[in-house]
Amino acid sequence: MSDKIRLASIGLGRWAKVLGRSVLRSDAIELVSCFSRAEDKRAAFQDEFGVPRSAASLEELLADDAVEGVIVTTPNDTHRDIITACLEAGKAVYTEKPISTTLEDAAAIAQVVAATGQTFAVGHSARRLSGSRVMKTWIDSGRTGGVSMLEANFSNERGLELTPDTWRWYEDKAPGGPFSQLGVHHADNLQYLAGPVTAVTARTRKVFTKAEVPDAVMAILEFASGALGYLGAGWASPGIYTVNVQGTKANLRYDLDFTHWDESHEADAYSSLVSQEFGQIERTPVELPPTDMFREQLEEFGRAIRGEATIEVGVEEAVRALAVVHAGLLSARRDGALVEVAEVIEAAGAGAAIG
């Protein structure tokens, strides 16, 4: 029998396939089973990724002793029940971001993680991009100097494609539209770079989409460090993924070609990071060592199951990111009034999740 860490996929849609391809690139992990309610999806997934078996029910999958951990890529509003069942069945869980739709569900998941002691990871992969890692190194080493401002945008055309038969059409399933689906990446990434966000001011707009959710969101973030940040997320444009950092010694500008997002082992080759110091007219390219964010996070998850690694993004980091999203949405409902992140965390009973 292979010594690879044995994982199973739950939910076999587009994102399960993106992660499935990353598993195929790994020498450390493998998929040994999968589950979807649709038999044809199970068969197709098995065929495409060489998965030896599938389960006709979640209960059947969780009873499989060969499965060490599961990868959850189901719609966000299903996370709580599925994650809870998996953890209580003794399975380690990796869930795609966000951890859940609501902070209340996130708090409930946090309680189950604590009670079971199972390995738990959340797929906030953007911090693993080479640009994020290099910017973090510059900031921590003092090369940027003190950081006063950060700007980030993650947008694509999703809102132009939505129809009522897709779950992202609905506000209760994808609150804030691009803010909870794309912006949440930067809610984690910016806190990874600059520390906790304490307050948010935001506006949302429905400009082109016919869905319940907005297609344009802009938020101003206040960091505990005193820095300010801009976070934009849209669903009505070609793909954009950018991060800018302004420091007292140097500025950094990072741009990733979104068309290569799904193939994370190629993304760095289609990205650019440049620096600007005082007196510079031309920007200086900064080397981006190759990374593979999806493979790396799943390998970390697998090794953590066997006690060989520590999870970088778990309950606390995921709750902090989701709290920024919900603080922003509450601000928008209050006509742009400032909302303390602590307010939404406390209202949801999620305080214990962040220590």
C-alpha positions as CSV (number, residue, x, y, z in Angstrom):
1,M,0.0,0.0,0.0
2,S,1.2,3.5,-0.8
3,D,2.5,5.6,2.1
4,K,0.8,8.7,0.7
5,I,-1.8,10.5,2.9
6,R,-5.2,9.2,1.9
7,L,-7.8,11.9,1.2
8,A,-11.3,12.0,-0.2
9,S,-13.2,14.7,-2.0
10,I,-16.7,15.8,-0.9
11,G,-18.5,17.9,-3.5
12,L,-17.3,17.2,-7.1
13,G,-17.8,20.5,-8.9
14,R,-15.4,22.8,-10.7
15,W,-13.3,23.6,-7.6
16,A,-12.9,19.9,-6.6
17,K,-11.4,19.3,-10.0
18,V,-8.9,22.3,-9.5
19,L,-7.8,20.8,-6.2
20,G,-7.9,17.3,-7.8
21,R,-5.3,18.4,-10.4
22,S,-3.1,19.7,-7.6
23,V,-3.3,16.3,-5.8
24,L,-2.1,14.7,-9.0
25,R,1.0,16.9,-8.9
26,S,1.9,15.7,-5.4
27,D,4.1,12.9,-4.2
28,A,2.7,13.1,-0.6
29,I,-1.1,12.9,-0.9
30,E,-3.6,10.9,-3.0
31,L,-7.4,10.7,-3.5
32,V,-8.8,7.3,-2.5
33,S,-12.5,8.1,-2.5
34,C,-15.1,10.7,-3.3
35,F,-18.7,11.6,-2.7
36,S,-21.4,13.5,-4.6
37,R,-25.1,12.8,-4.6
38,A,-24.9,12.4,-8.4
39,E,-23.7,9.0,-9.5
40,D,-22.6,10.4,-12.9
41,K,-20.4,13.0,-11.2
42,R,-18.8,10.4,-9.0
43,A,-18.0,8.2,-12.0
44,A,-16.6,11.1,-14.0
45,F,-14.5,12.3,-11.1
46,Q,-13.1,8.8,-10.5
47,D,-12.2,8.4,-14.2
48,E,-10.6,11.8,-14.5
49,F,-8.5,11.6,-11.3
50,G,-7.9,7.9,-11.0
51,V,-9.8,7.6,-7.7
52,P,-10.3,3.9,-6.9
53,R,-13.7,4.1,-5.4
54,S,-16.6,6.4,-4.5
55,A,-19.3,6.6,-1.9
56,A,-23.0,6.8,-2.5
57,S,-23.6,8.7,0.7
58,L,-21.7,10.9,3.1
59,E,-22.2,8.2,5.8
60,E,-20.6,5.6,3.6
61,L,-17.6,7.8,3.0
62,L,-17.1,8.6,6.6
63,A,-17.3,4.9,7.5
64,D,-14.3,4.2,5.2
65,D,-11.3,3.6,7.5
66,A,-8.9,4.1,4.6
67,V,-9.8,7.8,4.4
68,E,-7.6,9.9,6.7
69,G,-9.0,13.3,5.7
70,V,-11.6,15.0,3.5
71,I,-11.6,17.9,1.1
72,V,-14.8,19.9,1.3
73,T,-15.7,22.0,-1.8
74,T,-19.5,22.1,-1.4
75,P,-21.5,25.4,-1.4
76,N,-20.6,27.6,1.5
77,D,-23.9,27.3,3.3
78,T,-23.5,23.5,3.6
79,H,-20.1,23.7,5.3
80,R,-21.3,23.6,8.9
81,D,-23.3,20.4,8.7
82,I,-20.8,18.6,6.5
83,I,-17.7,19.7,8.4
84,T,-19.4,18.8,11.7
85,A,-20.3,15.3,10.5
86,C,-16.8,14.7,9.2
87,L,-15.0,15.9,12.4
88,E,-17.3,13.9,14.6
89,A,-16.7,10.8,12.5
90,G,-13.0,11.2,13.2
91,K,-11.9,12.6,9.9
92,A,-9.5,15.5,9.4
93,V,-11.1,18.3,7.4
94,Y,-9.8,20.7,4.8
95,T,-12.6,23.1,3.6
96,E,-12.5,25.6,0.8
97,K,-12.8,29.2,1.9
98,P,-14.8,30.9,3.3
99,I,-15.1,28.6,6.4
100,S,-18.8,29.2,6.2
101,T,-21.5,31.6,5.1
102,T,-22.2,33.1,8.5
103,L,-20.0,33.8,11.6
104,E,-22.5,31.9,13.7
105,D,-21.8,28.8,11.6
106,A,-18.1,29.5,11.9
107,A,-18.4,29.7,15.7
108,A,-20.2,26.3,15.7
109,I,-17.5,24.8,13.5
110,A,-14.8,26.2,15.9
111,Q,-16.5,24.5,18.8
112,V,-16.5,21.1,17.0
113,V,-12.9,21.5,16.0
114,A,-12.0,22.1,19.6
115,A,-14.1,19.3,21.0
116,T,-12.8,16.7,18.6
117,G,-9.2,17.7,18.3
118,Q,-9.2,16.8,14.7
119,T,-6.9,18.5,12.1
120,F,-8.7,21.3,10.4
121,A,-7.6,23.6,7.6
122,V,-9.2,26.4,5.5
123,G,-8.2,27.1,1.9
124,H,-7.1,30.7,2.1
125,S,-4.5,29.9,-0.5
126,A,-3.7,33.5,-1.7
127,R,-1.2,34.1,1.1
128,R,0.8,31.2,-0.4
129,L,1.3,32.9,-3.7
130,S,4.9,33.9,-4.3
131,G,4.0,37.5,-4.4
132,S,2.4,37.3,-1.0
133,R,5.3,35.4,0.5
134,V,7.9,37.9,-0.9
135,M,5.9,40.9,0.3
136,K,5.6,39.4,3.7
137,T,9.4,38.9,3.8
138,W,10.0,42.5,2.8
139,I,7.6,43.8,5.4
140,D,8.9,41.6,8.3
141,S,12.6,42.3,7.5
142,G,12.0,46.1,7.5
143,R,12.9,46.5,3.9
144,T,9.6,48.4,3.1
145,G,9.9,50.4,6.3
146,G,6.7,51.1,8.2
147,V,3.6,50.3,6.2
148,S,0.9,53.0,6.2
149,M,-1.3,51.9,3.3
150,L,-2.3,48.7,1.5
151,E,-4.5,48.2,-1.5
152,A,-6.0,45.0,-2.9
153,N,-8.5,44.0,-5.5
154,F,-9.8,40.6,-6.6
155,S,-12.5,40.8,-9.3
156,N,-13.8,38.7,-12.2
157,E,-16.8,38.3,-14.5
158,R,-18.9,35.9,-12.4
159,G,-21.8,38.3,-11.8
160,L,-22.4,38.6,-15.6
161,E,-22.8,34.8,-15.7
162,L,-25.1,34.2,-12.7
163,T,-28.5,32.6,-13.2
164,P,-31.2,31.7,-10.6
165,D,-30.2,28.1,-10.7
166,T,-26.7,28.9,-9.3
167,W,-26.2,29.2,-5.6
168,R,-24.1,32.4,-5.8
169,W,-27.1,34.2,-7.2
170,Y,-28.6,34.4,-3.6
171,E,-27.6,36.7,-0.8
172,D,-28.2,34.1,1.9
173,K,-25.8,31.7,0.2
174,A,-23.1,34.1,-1.1
175,P,-23.5,37.3,1.1
176,G,-22.1,40.3,-0.6
177,G,-21.5,38.4,-3.8
178,P,-17.8,39.0,-4.7
179,F,-17.0,40.2,-1.3
180,S,-17.5,36.8,0.4
181,Q,-16.3,34.8,-2.6
182,L,-13.3,36.8,-3.8
183,G,-12.7,39.6,-1.3
184,V,-12.4,37.1,1.5
185,H,-9.1,36.0,0.0
186,H,-7.7,39.5,0.5
187,A,-9.4,39.8,3.9
188,D,-7.0,37.0,4.9
189,N,-4.1,38.1,2.7
190,L,-4.0,41.7,4.0
191,Q,-4.2,40.5,7.6
192,Y,-1.4,38.1,6.9
193,L,0.7,41.0,5.6
194,A,-0.3,43.8,8.0
195,G,-1.9,42.2,11.1
196,P,-5.5,42.3,12.4
197,V,-8.2,44.5,10.9
198,T,-10.2,46.3,13.7
199,A,-12.8,48.2,11.7
200,V,-14.4,48.4,8.3
201,T,-16.3,51.0,6.2
202,A,-17.9,49.7,3.0
203,R,-20.2,50.3,0.1
204,T,-21.9,47.8,-2.2
205,R,-23.6,48.3,-5.6
206,K,-25.6,46.2,-8.1
207,V,-24.5,47.8,-11.4
208,F,-24.9,45.1,-14.0
209,T,-26.0,41.8,-12.3
210,K,-29.6,40.7,-12.1
211,A,-28.9,38.5,-9.1
212,E,-29.7,39.3,-5.4
213,V,-26.0,40.0,-4.7
214,P,-24.0,43.1,-5.6
215,D,-21.4,43.1,-8.3
216,A,-19.2,45.9,-6.9
217,V,-17.9,46.2,-3.3
218,M,-15.4,48.7,-1.9
219,A,-14.1,48.7,1.7
220,I,-11.7,50.7,3.8
221,L,-10.0,48.7,6.4
222,E,-8.5,50.0,9.7
223,F,-5.6,47.9,11.0
224,A,-4.6,47.5,14.6
225,S,-1.2,48.8,13.6
226,G,-2.7,52.1,12.5
227,A,-2.4,51.4,8.8
228,L,-5.3,51.8,6.4
229,G,-6.3,49.5,3.6
230,Y,-8.5,49.4,0.5
231,L,-10.2,46.1,-0.5
232,G,-12.1,46.0,-3.7
233,A,-14.1,43.0,-5.1
234,G,-16.2,43.0,-8.2
235,W,-18.1,40.5,-10.4
236,A,-18.5,42.6,-13.6
237,S,-15.0,42.8,-15.2
238,P,-12.2,40.7,-16.6
239,G,-10.2,39.0,-13.9
240,I,-8.0,41.2,-11.6
241,Y,-5.8,40.2,-8.7
242,T,-3.6,43.0,-7.3
243,V,-1.9,43.9,-4.0
244,N,0.0,47.2,-3.4
245,V,2.0,48.0,-0.2
246,Q,3.2,51.5,0.7
247,G,6.1,51.7,3.1
248,T,8.3,54.5,4.4
249,K,11.3,53.0,2.6
250,A,9.7,51.2,-0.4
251,N,6.5,50.5,-2.2
252,L,5.5,47.1,-3.7
253,R,3.1,46.4,-6.5
254,Y,1.9,42.9,-7.3
255,D,-0.2,41.8,-10.2
256,L,-1.3,38.3,-11.1
257,D,-2.8,37.2,-14.4
258,F,-6.2,35.8,-13.2
259,T,-6.5,33.5,-16.2
260,H,-3.9,31.3,-14.6
261,W,-5.4,31.2,-11.1
262,D,-6.7,27.6,-11.4
263,E,-3.3,26.2,-12.3
264,S,-1.5,27.4,-9.3
265,H,1.9,25.8,-10.3
266,E,1.9,28.2,-13.3
267,A,0.5,31.3,-11.6
268,D,3.9,32.8,-10.5
269,A,5.2,32.7,-14.1
270,Y,2.3,35.0,-15.1
271,S,2.7,37.4,-12.2
272,S,4.8,40.5,-11.5
273,L,6.1,42.2,-8.4
274,V,7.9,45.5,-8.6
275,S,9.4,47.8,-6.0
276,Q,9.8,51.5,-5.9
277,E,12.2,53.4,-3.6
278,F,12.8,57.1,-3.2
279,G,14.2,58.7,-6.3
280,Q,13.3,55.9,-8.6
281,I,11.6,56.7,-11.8
282,E,11.5,53.1,-13.1
283,R,10.2,50.2,-11.0
284,T,12.5,47.4,-10.1
285,P,11.3,43.8,-10.8
286,V,11.4,41.6,-7.8
287,E,12.1,37.9,-8.3
288,L,9.2,35.5,-7.6
289,P,10.3,32.0,-6.6
290,P,7.9,29.4,-8.0
291,T,5.1,28.1,-5.7
292,D,2.1,25.9,-6.0
293,M,-0.4,27.2,-3.5
294,F,-3.1,24.5,-3.9
295,R,-0.7,21.6,-3.8
296,E,1.2,23.1,-0.9
297,Q,-1.8,23.7,1.3
298,L,-3.2,20.2,0.7
299,E,0.2,18.6,1.4
300,E,0.5,20.7,4.6
301,F,-3.0,19.4,5.6
302,G,-2.0,15.8,4.9
303,R,1.3,16.1,6.8
304,A,-0.6,17.7,9.7
305,I,-2.9,14.7,9.9
306,R,0.1,12.6,10.6
307,G,1.7,15.1,13.0
308,E,4.4,16.2,10.6
309,A,3.2,19.8,10.0
310,T,1.4,22.7,11.6
311,I,-1.7,24.2,9.9
312,E,-1.1,27.7,8.8
313,V,-4.7,28.7,8.2
314,G,-7.1,27.2,10.7
315,V,-10.2,28.4,12.6
316,E,-8.8,31.7,13.9
317,E,-7.4,33.0,10.6
318,A,-10.6,31.9,8.8
319,V,-12.9,33.6,11.3
320,R,-10.9,36.8,11.2
321,A,-11.2,36.9,7.4
322,L,-14.9,36.2,7.4
323,A,-15.4,38.8,10.2
324,V,-13.9,41.5,7.9
325,V,-16.4,40.5,5.2
326,H,-19.4,40.7,7.6
327,A,-18.2,43.9,9.2
328,G,-18.1,45.4,5.7
329,L,-21.5,44.1,4.7
330,L,-23.0,45.5,8.0
331,S,-21.3,48.8,7.2
332,A,-22.9,48.9,3.8
333,R,-26.4,48.2,5.3
334,R,-25.7,51.1,7.7
335,D,-25.0,53.4,4.7
336,G,-21.3,53.2,5.1
337,A,-21.0,53.8,8.8
338,L,-17.8,52.5,10.5
339,V,-18.2,49.0,12.0
340,E,-15.9,47.5,14.5
341,V,-14.9,43.9,13.6
342,A,-15.3,43.0,17.3
343,E,-19.0,43.9,17.0
344,V,-19.8,41.2,14.4
345,I,-17.6,38.6,16.1
346,E,-19.3,39.2,19.5
347,A,-22.8,39.2,18.0
348,A,-22.2,35.8,16.4
349,G,-20.7,34.3,19.5
350,A,-17.4,33.7,17.7
351,G,-15.1,35.3,20.2
352,A,-13.7,32.0,21.4
353,A,-12.6,31.1,17.9
354,I,-10.0,33.9,17.8
355,G,-8.6,33.4,21.3
